[in-house]
């Protein structure tokens, strides 16, 4: 009986020892799994931190670039403002010069150089042997002769050739008002349009159309039509440009502008 008890006790001890070792192994496996999971979590956090750090660096670089661009824009705006101020000063100076030239032109037109006075007639002898001076014809006093069309047109053309377009425009319009039937009336109206062309193409177009309407038989009519075609082409209106160029060919086939209009039509494609 004593041997049997010992055997049983020894068997139970061995079984309990095996059970304890199994539990310990399970705990070890759980600890290893937990450590692996924590390691993966740490790696994911490091990746997130690195990604966030890169985003922050990119944002800082963008902010820095925008700040530099803003500084550059401010410098450009300051330079542009200075340039505008200089242009305004130059424009004011040119405006003053134009007004002065206009005043000079008006003065010349209203006070032309007087013609030399004719010599007094010779004395006539009376029947009584004495001599008495002949009475000179009366002349109006206090009046000034208005400028002729030649002088007015020449003075205005001088202003136009100098580039004083505003002054020239006023002179040509005054010429048309005073001498509407002069043979140079079509030229004067055409040059009114030319004075508008550099800065106000819409006004130039209106004047060119007036030239064609009022002076269809003048040499300026095909020139005005051709200029209308050019202005339409500059606006991107190809159909309108073709119409004006075609009118030059149809109405003025022998004009110098007809060859130019033909070339333009070929370039535009009929």
LINRA-V722586 format. One record per helix or strand of 3 or more residues. SS is the DSSP state (~ for helix, > for strand). FROM is the first residue (numbers start at 1). LEN is the number of residues. If there is no record, write none. Layout:
# LINRA-V722586
ss=SS from=FROM len=LEN
ss=SS from=FROM len=LEN
This chain:
# LINRA-V722586
ss=~ from=2 len=109
ss=~ from=149 len=13
ss=~ from=165 len=14
ss=~ from=185 len=13
ss=~ from=201 len=14
ss=~ from=219 len=16
ss=~ from=238 len=14
ss=~ from=256 len=13
